[in-house]
Amino acid sequence: MKKSRKIFEYKHIFGWLLIWFLIYKFINKSDLIVAIQHVLPTRESGLLMGMVWGEKNGLSKGLYELLINTGLIHIVVVSGANLMIVARSLVETLAKYVGRKSAIIGGGGIVLFYVNLVGWQIPVVRALLFLGIYYLAQILGRRFRADRALFLVVIIMLLADFKVIYDVSFWLSMAAFGAILLCRGEGVIKTTLWVSFFVLHILSINFGTITLITPITNLAVLFLVETISIVGFVGSLVSLGCGFLGKVILSVSYPMLRYLIEVIEFAGKWRAGVLNFRFNWGMLLGWYLLLGGYWYEKKKI
């Protein structure tokens, strides 16, 4: 019985190795981008390429500036959130057919391929490490603590390259993720608002501006980001093997992308929402002490 189980496990491992080899051998980023460009109009395809594959060359200068003015530039950068959406969707779907452990092992290899395609950026590395700890705990049957996992991720990243401490994307990624952990179970609206409060001051220090409409614009579009990311990821991959089916899947994203562009253009023209103001480090520290005090008192209630 044990021998047959081991043979079965080896077959699973061999199968995943074969899949990983085929993916790495025959799929490249340019083919995935071309698949999107052939289905969607220029602006919509540019937006989708940025959201799914981190490719910003398809965005016009005007649309890119509007994304900055509305505080939505993060949606066209493959962030840790995008990676976690793709990875968790992939693992959870595979788990229904091949079991959780096999899905984690197989999905992990595909996720590494995805990270290699979009680039080893700081937010992506942070999410990859966090997901690795999360799924390793499941394989080992251990209890997962998100706060401890985040602390361990920070330590690993600093030990790997201490210079990340000078990178704004490192602080933005950690601040946003910390806000999400604090707001677990609080709902989408409250979480979105608190993420904005956590990152607004870091953006102000580095770019000298505060976008007051960021919470509003994020609330208006973030509910679609997960769906668009999954549709774009699946559609562009499927199109390599079955062009017609891939086109059908990618076409589903068009009305959602059209909505995003309408929101970006409408909100981006409201210049009164952008203030030229730069926080200093003392103000930043004071702000986070206030936020920390609020959550500490709330936890005591």
Number of C-alpha atoms within 10 A of each C-alpha: 6 7 8 9 10 11 12 12 13 12 12 16 15 12 13 19 14 11 15 17 12 11 14 14 9 9 14 12 14 11 15 20 21 14 21 26 19 12 18 18 12 14 17 23 25 23 26 30 28 23 25 28 25 19 20 16 11 18 20 13 10 9 18 17 16 20 20 16 25 27 26 21 16 14 22 22 22 23 24 22 19 24 24 18 16 20 23 17 15 20 23 15 15 18 17 10 10 13 13 19 17 19 20 25 17 23 24 20 18 20 20 14 17 20 18 13 16 19 14 14 16 21 22 22 19 24 23 22 17 21 19 16 19 17 20 16 14 15 14 9 9 11 9 14 11 15 12 10 17 20 12 15 21 19 12 14 18 13 11 10 9 11 10 16 13 9 10 15 17 18 18 20 19 23 19 21 20 17 20 19 14 15 18 11 10 11 9 14 15 16 20 21 17 19 21 22 19 22 17 23 25 22 20 19 18 12 13 14 18 22 21 17 19 23 21 16 19 21 16 15 18 16 12 15 20 17 15 20 24 18 21 26 22 17 25 29 19 20 21 16 10 12 14 11 15 22 19 14 19 25 17 14 22 18 11 16 22 15 14 20 19 11 16 24 16 13 20 23 12 13 12 10 15 18 13 10 14 17 18 13 12 8 13 17 12 11 15 14 12 12 15 12 12 11 13 11 9 9 8 6 5
